[in-house]
Amino acid sequence: MFRSSAFVPSVLVFSLPWAGLVARAQERDTPDPAREAFAAREKRIAEVKTSIRSIPGWFVLTSANYVIVSDADREFASQAQDELEFIHEEMAKQFPSKRPIDAVFVVRLCKNESDYDRNGGLPGTNCVWIPGSDEMMTYDRRSADVARPFGSLYYGAFLQYVHFACSRLTPDEWFSAGVAECFSSTKRIGDRVEFEPKESRADRIREAAASGDLVPISKLVHYTRPQFLGKHTDVCVAESWGLVYFTRVTAKNERWRRIVDAYFTAFRDAADAELAAKKPDFEARAIASEKAQHAAFDGVDLADLERAIVDFASGR
């Protein structure tokens, strides 16, 4: 989850152009998978529309990959939709799925924080991803975060995207939170993006190191969700951001620079293979996690990496 705070390699990108899919679905020789995907999308959109039919002020916007259900300012919702499509393309470039994603990305965009809370937003958060409903929810944060009004939208969009890209299995907490944090501080430069540093996260790493509250990286990368969301959640989130940002953007060590991509590729491929072998979700995820951890960290001295991250956060 995204908590409030003072808080590419050249790849083949899979996308599902719904406009073209509509045309093909109307042809007699359309392949069954395309027809089924189109029908499933239309059914999901109908379900979303039905869910708000009797609620005044709510409306639905659809685009290539997203269905926005909102009671926010319509112009802002349309802008958010454009931002989601842009960041979706970037996420697909950096973290490509193994096969086309035919899921419908539903985003509930509330008009303000009170509305977000009433609709099930978790206390102390400004974005929540709900795997059970395949829905991400946030709210209009233009007044709360003038510098990055779409930061929480990008954060939740990554959690939603990586869930579908990994066959609906969720990667380890450090990876999901760390990469989502990086996307939340994305700077858009024309048709590309750059991850900008987050001073609040660097400050928390430095403070935790000085006070002895730093979670050893060797433990952090194996934390379960309850452990990650325990009493030191802010430290875990900050360190996860530091691990991803430092190794992916700043580090000179070539082995360290491969950590994030190696983790994702191994988790994605193992998840796909284990589910194809009819393994239960919990077992498939456990196997995928173990394989991904080995791919990411075998041969890496985690104590050295931890010291380097603290030095980076401290400006050394």
N, C-alpha and C positions, 0 to 999 in steps of 0.2 A: 504494500500500500504506500501511497505517497503521503508523507507526513509533513505538516506545516513546519517551516524552519526559516530562521533568519539567515528551513528543510525545503581499405576495402578492396578487400581484395576484388579483383575482377571476377564476377560470378555470373552464372545464368540466373535470371530473375523469372520466376513463374508468376503469372498474373492471370486473372480470369476476366476478360473484357465482356461484361454483361450485355452491352449493346450488340456485339457480334453474336453472343450466345442466343439472344432473343431471336435474331434473324435465322440462325441455324436451327433453333428449336422449332421454327415454323415450317421447316423444310421436311419433306417426307423421309429423306435419307439421313436425317440427323442421328448420330450415334446415341444409343440409350443413355450413357453416362452424362452427356451434355444435356439431354432432355430432362433427366432426373435432377441434375443440379439446378437447372432453371426452375423446375417445378418446386424444388425444396426452397429456393430463394423466394419465390412468389408466395409460398405458404408462410414462410417466416415473416415476410413483410406484412402479410394480411393479419397474422397474429399480433404483431406490434400495433398495427392500426386499430385492431379490435380492442386491445388493452387500454387504449386512451380515448375511445370513442365517446364515452360519457363524461370525460374530464375536461372542463372548459379550459381553453388556453393552450392545450398541448397539440402539437402537430408533428408530422413525419417528413423528413427529407431523405431521399435516396441518391446514391452515387455509385460509382463503379464497384467499390468494395464495402461501403458503409451505409448503414441505416441509422439516421439520427432521429431520436425521439426527444422532443424538447418543448419547454414552455418559456425559454429564454427569448431575448430579442431575436427576431427572425434573421435580420441582417448578420448579427453576430454568429448565429447558428450556421448560416451559410458559409461564413468565413471559417468557422471551426471545421466544417466539412471539407473545405479546400485544404486546410492545414493537415487534416487527417490523411487525405489522399496523398499529399506530398510526402509526409513522414512515413506513410505505409510503403511507398516506393523506395525510400531510403532504407528502411528496415529490411525490405526484401533483397536489396542489393548487398547489405552487410551481413545479413543472416538468412540466406536463402532456404526455402523449404525444399524437401527432397522431392516432393511431387506437388502438383497444383493444389492450392487451398480452395476448397469450394464452400467454406463456411461463410455465414453472413455475420459481419462485424457490426453488432448493435451497440450504439453509444447513447446513453441517457444523459442529456445535457440540461441540468437544472438552472433556473434563472438566478438563484442565489444560494448562500450557504444554508439558510433556514429550510429552503425547499429541498436541498440535498439531504439534510438531516431527516426530514419528514419521509423521504423516499427510501430511507435505509442506509444512508451514508454513515460510516463508522465515526464515532467521536474522535476528534483530533486529527482527522484526515481531510484531504480535499479531493481525493480520487479513490475509487475502489473498483477492483476487478472481481466479478462474481462468476467463477467458472461454471457453476451449476446452471446458470441461466445464459451463459455465453455473452454476458452483458457487462460493459464497462460504464461507470457512472462518475460524473464530475459536475462542476457548476461554473458559471460565468465568473472568472476571477480577474477581470480587468481592473477593478478597483482595489483588489487585495494584492495583486502582483503586477504592477504597471510595467515593469521591465520584461517580464516573461508571462504574459497572460495565457499562453498556451502550454506552459511548462507541465502542469498536471495532466493535461490532455495527452501530451506526448508520452508522459510516464505510463499512464494507464494503457495507451495504445500499444506500447511495447509488451506489457504483460499479456494483453489480449492476443497480440500477434504471435508471440513466441509459443503460447499455449497451442495455437492451431498449427504453427510451423513444426512443432514437435509431436504431432499426432495426438494432440489433446492431453499430453502428459506435461507436467510442470517441472522445469529445471530446478536445480538447487537454489536456495534463497540468495546466496551471495551473487550468483550470476544474474538472476532475474532483477533483484534490487539494484545491483551495481550498474548494469547496462541501462535499466530504466532511468536511474539517476542521471546518467550521462545524456540520454535523449532529452530529459527534462531541461537540460541547460544547453540545448542545441542552438547554435547560431546559424541562421539561414543565409547563405551567400549565393544569390542567383539560383542555379539549379542543383546546388550541393549544400552540404551541411558540415559544420565543425562542432566538435564537443568543446565547450568552454569550461574552464575550471570552476569549481564551486567553493568559494572561500569559506562558507559556513561549514562544509564538510571537512575541508582541510583543517580548519580551526578545531573541530571536534576531535580529529585524529591526534592533533598535537596536544590538546588538553588531556585526552585519555592516556597518551603515552607518558605525560608528565605525572599524572595522578596514579598510575598503575592500573587503570581500568581498561587498557587496551586488550581486546580479545585476541589471543594468538591466532595468526592466519591459519596455522595447522588445525585449529579447532573450528574457526569460522567457516571454512569451506565445507565442513561436514555438518553444520548446524541444521537441525530440523526447523520447521516453521515455528513451533512453540518456543524452541530455544532462541531463535532469531528475534522473536517478538517478545522476549522476556524483559527484564528490568533494564537491560542495556541496549535496547533497540536502536537508540540514536547512534550509539557507538558502532553497532553492527552495520547499520545503513551507511555511515560515514566510511567505515573501513571497506565495505563492498564497493562503494563509489571509488575510493582510493585505489583498490586493487584493479578495477577495470580501467579507470582513467589513466593511471600511471603506466600499466603494462601496455595499453593499447595506443596511447598518445605520446607519452613522454619517455619511457624507458629506452635505453640504448641496447640493452642485452637482448639479442635476437631470440633467445629461448623464451624469455619472459614475454616478449611481444606476441608470441604465438599462443599464449595461454587461453585467452578468451575465445578465439576462433577454434582452437583445438577442442576446447570443452564443448562448444555448441555443436560442432560437426559430429563429434562422437556421441553426444546425447541424442541428437536428432536421428542419426542413423541407427543407433541401438534401439531407440523407442520404436521406430518403424519396423525393424526386424523382429523384435520381441512380440509386438502386437500382431504382426503377420503370422508368428508362430503360435498364436492363440493364447499367449500368456495373459493372466489377469492384469489389470491396470497397475495394481500396487506392486506386483512382482516385476512387471516390465519396467516400471519407473525405477525400482531399486537397482536393477541390472544396468539400465541406461546411465544412472547416476554414477555407479561404480566405474563403468567404462570411461565415462566422461572425465571423472576425477583423475584417473590414471593418464588419460591422454593429455590433460591440462598440466598436471603437476609432476609426473614421473621425471626424475632427474633435476628437479628444481629444489634448491635449498630454500625452504620456506622462511627460515629465520633470516637469511640474507635478504630475501624479498621483503619481509616485514620491515627490516631496518631501512631499506631503500624507500619504502612507502612513507615511513615516518619522516625521513630526511626530506623527501619531496614535499610533504605537507608542512614541514617546518621551514621551507624555503632554502634548505641547504643544498 
